[in-house]
């Protein structure tokens, strides 16, 4: 069997399982199974597929048919121009979260706190983009923190990043001040979980997706503690669900912060809140 023949068979299996983007996903998985760069796959499609590569590809296609995310199958995902290690322990980096990074980078900062750091994609990216900054990542999943630490090493910022295990109450004992606090907390309401794509609902950590309530629980908890460690000229940035700007803005104002801006993502949906002291 040639690589081309295996690719065609793989696409057919994915299509039969109603997997969206079947042709694209099959190419990514074949390149991974053959251990060739994706950009060079076309050059080797007429070659015979080695038996071990064929077995790997067949296994990957089977897992994708069960809607396991491609990023989990290949073990990485691109975010803001860098590769990040991903697995089922942490939320996959997503393009819309790059909006939060862009907003964070729009003004200087020196000391950043990432609440619910997950894969570490936000914190690691910010430190990589701005030399001489330092940062802290907090998460209540030890497995996620292990992924974040690996990503800090992979992207050369491990000497400027520290990670702590804890829930939102961890901030109650912190005395240092941060001039930038960022968070992409679980904001999906429990009632919305059933409507998520299977790749998200069934394979990503549930506690990184939902608060098992109205989707605002994490914001309430963060805003009870985080303002005390935000410097007077600092900023707090939240990623939000598209319908949550008004509700989260009201929570922030109740905590003494001013809503400075609501930033939209590439699809025109509310995505990032910019908060600061009034």
C-alpha positions as CSV (number, residue, x, y, z in Angstrom):
1,X,0.0,0.0,0.0
2,X,1.3,3.4,-0.9
3,X,0.9,6.4,1.4
4,X,-1.6,7.9,-1.0
5,X,-3.8,4.7,-0.8
6,X,-3.6,4.8,3.0
7,X,-4.6,8.4,3.0
8,X,-7.7,7.8,0.8
9,X,-8.8,4.9,3.0
10,X,-8.3,7.0,6.2
11,X,-10.3,9.9,4.8
12,X,-13.2,7.5,3.9
13,X,-13.2,6.1,7.5
14,X,-13.3,9.6,9.0
15,X,-16.1,10.7,6.6
16,X,-18.1,7.6,7.5
17,X,-17.8,8.5,11.2
18,X,-19.0,12.1,10.4
19,X,-15.7,13.6,11.5
20,X,-15.5,17.2,10.3
21,X,-12.4,18.2,8.3
22,X,-11.7,14.6,7.4
23,X,-9.2,15.2,4.6
24,X,-7.2,17.8,6.6
25,X,-7.1,15.6,9.7
26,X,-6.1,12.5,7.7
27,X,-3.1,14.3,6.2
28,X,-2.0,15.6,9.6
29,X,-2.2,12.1,11.1
30,X,-0.5,10.4,8.2
31,X,2.4,12.8,8.4
32,X,2.7,12.1,12.1
33,X,2.6,8.4,11.5
34,X,5.3,8.6,8.9
35,X,7.3,11.0,11.0
36,X,7.6,13.5,8.1
37,X,6.9,17.3,8.2
38,X,3.3,18.0,7.1
39,X,4.6,20.3,4.4
40,X,6.5,17.4,2.8
41,X,3.7,14.9,2.9
42,X,2.8,15.4,-0.8
43,X,6.3,14.5,-1.8
44,X,6.1,11.0,-0.3
45,X,2.5,10.1,-1.1
46,X,3.6,7.7,-3.9
47,X,6.0,5.9,-1.7
48,X,5.2,2.5,-0.1
49,X,4.0,3.0,3.4
50,X,6.2,1.1,5.9
51,X,4.2,-1.5,7.9
52,X,4.9,0.2,11.3
53,X,3.8,3.5,9.9
54,X,0.6,1.9,8.5
55,X,-0.2,0.5,11.9
56,X,0.3,3.8,13.6
57,X,-1.9,5.6,11.0
58,X,-4.6,3.0,11.3
59,X,-4.6,3.4,15.1
60,X,-4.7,7.2,14.9
61,X,-7.6,7.1,12.4
62,X,-9.5,4.8,14.8
63,X,-9.0,7.2,17.7
64,X,-10.0,10.2,15.5
65,X,-13.2,8.3,14.5
66,X,-14.0,8.3,18.2
67,X,-13.6,12.1,18.1
68,X,-10.4,12.3,20.1
69,X,-8.8,15.7,19.2
70,X,-6.1,15.7,16.6
71,X,-3.9,17.7,19.0
72,X,-4.1,14.9,21.5
73,X,-3.1,12.4,18.9
74,X,0.0,14.3,17.7
75,X,0.7,15.7,21.2
76,X,1.1,19.3,20.3
77,X,-0.8,22.4,19.1
78,X,0.4,25.7,17.8
79,X,-0.5,28.9,19.7
80,X,0.7,32.4,18.9
81,X,3.5,31.0,16.7
82,X,4.9,28.5,19.1
83,X,4.3,24.7,19.7
84,X,2.8,23.6,22.9
85,X,2.6,20.1,24.4
86,X,-1.0,19.1,24.9
87,X,-2.9,16.1,26.3
88,X,-6.1,15.4,28.1
89,X,-4.8,17.0,31.3
90,X,-5.3,20.5,30.2
91,X,-7.5,22.6,28.0
92,X,-6.3,22.9,24.4
93,X,-4.9,26.3,23.4
94,X,-7.4,28.0,21.1
95,X,-7.1,30.8,18.5
96,X,-9.6,33.0,20.4
97,X,-7.3,33.0,23.4
98,X,-4.7,34.7,21.3
99,X,-6.9,37.8,21.6
100,X,-6.2,37.9,25.3
101,X,-2.5,37.6,24.6
102,X,-2.7,40.5,22.1
103,X,-4.4,42.7,24.6
104,X,-1.9,41.8,27.4
105,X,1.0,42.7,25.1
106,X,-0.5,46.1,24.2
107,X,0.8,47.6,27.4
108,X,4.0,47.0,29.4
109,X,4.1,44.7,32.3
110,X,6.7,43.1,34.5
111,X,5.0,40.6,36.8
112,X,2.1,38.5,35.5
113,X,-0.2,36.0,37.3
114,X,-2.1,33.5,35.2
115,X,-5.1,32.0,37.0
116,X,-6.1,28.6,35.8
117,X,-3.0,28.3,33.7
118,X,-3.7,24.9,32.2
119,X,-1.2,24.2,29.5
120,X,0.5,27.4,30.3
121,X,0.0,28.8,26.8
122,X,-1.0,32.3,28.0
123,X,1.8,32.7,30.6
124,X,4.5,31.1,28.6
125,X,3.6,33.1,25.5
126,X,3.7,36.4,27.5
127,X,7.0,35.6,29.0
128,X,8.5,34.5,25.7
129,X,7.2,37.7,24.0
130,X,8.5,40.1,26.7
131,X,12.0,39.3,27.9
132,X,12.9,40.1,31.6
133,X,9.3,39.6,32.7
134,X,8.5,37.0,35.4
135,X,5.3,35.2,36.0
136,X,3.3,32.8,38.1
137,X,0.8,30.1,37.0
138,X,-1.9,28.7,39.3
139,X,-4.0,25.7,38.7
140,X,-5.9,23.2,40.8
141,X,-4.8,20.3,38.6
142,X,-1.3,18.8,39.3
143,X,-1.5,17.1,35.9
144,X,-2.1,20.4,34.1
145,X,0.7,22.1,36.0
146,X,3.1,19.3,34.8
147,X,2.1,20.2,31.2
148,X,2.6,23.9,31.9
149,X,6.0,23.3,33.3
150,X,7.0,21.2,30.3
151,X,5.8,24.0,28.0
152,X,7.8,26.6,29.9
153,X,10.9,24.5,29.4
154,X,10.1,23.8,25.7
155,X,9.7,27.5,25.0
156,X,12.8,28.7,27.1
157,X,11.1,30.6,29.9
158,X,11.3,28.1,32.8
159,X,13.8,30.3,34.6
160,X,11.2,33.1,34.7
161,X,8.0,31.1,35.5
162,X,6.8,29.4,38.7
163,X,3.8,27.3,39.1
164,X,1.6,26.6,42.2
165,X,-1.1,24.1,42.9
166,X,-4.2,25.5,44.4
167,X,-7.8,26.8,43.9
168,X,-8.8,30.5,43.7
169,X,-8.5,30.9,47.5
170,X,-4.7,30.5,47.0
171,X,-4.6,34.3,46.5
172,X,-5.8,35.0,50.0
173,X,-2.3,34.4,51.4
174,X,-0.3,36.2,48.6
175,X,1.3,39.6,49.6
176,X,3.2,40.4,46.4
177,X,1.6,42.6,43.8
178,X,1.1,41.9,40.1
179,X,0.8,44.5,37.4
180,X,-1.0,42.0,35.1
181,X,-3.5,39.3,36.1
182,X,-4.9,37.1,33.3
183,X,-7.3,34.3,33.3
184,X,-9.2,32.0,31.0
185,X,-11.3,30.3,33.6
186,X,-14.1,27.7,33.2
187,X,-17.0,29.7,31.9
188,X,-19.3,27.2,30.2
189,X,-22.6,26.8,32.1
190,X,-23.5,23.3,33.0
191,X,-26.6,23.6,30.8
192,X,-24.4,24.3,27.8
193,X,-22.1,21.3,28.1
194,X,-24.3,19.0,26.1
195,X,-24.1,21.3,23.1
196,X,-20.3,21.3,22.9
197,X,-18.5,19.5,20.2
198,X,-17.5,15.9,21.2
199,X,-13.8,16.8,20.9
200,X,-14.3,19.3,23.7
201,X,-17.0,17.8,25.8
202,X,-15.7,14.2,25.9
203,X,-11.9,14.7,25.8
204,X,-10.9,17.9,27.5
205,X,-10.9,18.2,31.3
206,X,-14.4,19.0,32.5
207,X,-13.2,21.2,35.4
208,X,-11.4,23.5,32.8
209,X,-14.6,23.9,30.9
210,X,-17.5,24.4,33.4
211,X,-18.1,25.5,37.0
212,X,-21.0,23.1,37.0
213,X,-23.2,26.1,37.5
214,X,-24.1,29.3,35.6
215,X,-20.6,29.7,34.1
216,X,-19.8,32.7,36.3
217,X,-18.6,30.9,39.4
218,X,-14.9,31.3,38.6
219,X,-15.2,35.0,38.0
220,X,-17.0,35.5,41.3
221,X,-14.3,33.6,43.2
222,X,-11.4,35.3,41.4
223,X,-12.9,38.8,42.0
224,X,-13.2,38.1,45.7
225,X,-9.4,37.7,46.0
226,X,-7.5,38.9,43.0
227,X,-8.1,42.7,43.4
228,X,-6.0,42.6,46.6
229,X,-2.9,41.6,44.7
230,X,-3.4,43.8,41.6
231,X,-1.2,46.8,41.6
232,X,-2.9,50.2,41.5
233,X,-1.8,50.8,37.9
234,X,-2.3,47.1,36.9
235,X,-4.7,45.4,34.6
236,X,-6.8,42.3,34.9
237,X,-7.8,40.5,31.7
238,X,-10.5,37.8,31.5
239,X,-11.4,35.6,28.6
240,X,-15.2,35.3,28.6
241,X,-18.0,33.5,26.8
242,X,-19.7,35.6,24.0
243,X,-22.7,36.5,26.2
244,X,-21.0,37.2,29.5
245,X,-19.5,40.7,29.1
246,X,-22.3,42.5,31.0
247,X,-22.5,40.0,33.8
248,X,-18.8,39.7,34.4
249,X,-18.4,43.5,34.1
250,X,-21.0,43.9,36.8
251,X,-19.1,41.5,39.1
252,X,-15.9,43.4,38.5
253,X,-17.5,46.7,39.3
254,X,-18.9,45.2,42.5
255,X,-15.3,44.3,43.4
256,X,-14.2,47.9,42.9
257,X,-12.7,47.5,39.4
258,X,-13.6,49.5,36.3
259,X,-14.5,47.8,33.0
260,X,-12.1,49.6,30.6
261,X,-12.8,47.6,27.4
262,X,-14.6,44.7,25.8
263,X,-12.4,43.2,23.0
264,X,-14.0,41.1,20.3
265,X,-12.4,38.0,18.7
266,X,-12.0,37.4,14.9
267,X,-15.6,36.3,14.6
268,X,-16.9,39.6,16.1
269,X,-17.8,38.0,19.5
270,X,-17.1,39.5,22.9
271,X,-14.0,37.7,24.1
272,X,-11.8,39.6,26.5
273,X,-12.6,42.0,29.3
274,X,-10.1,44.6,30.4
275,X,-10.4,45.6,34.0
276,X,-8.4,48.2,36.1
277,X,-8.8,50.3,39.2
278,X,-11.1,53.2,38.8
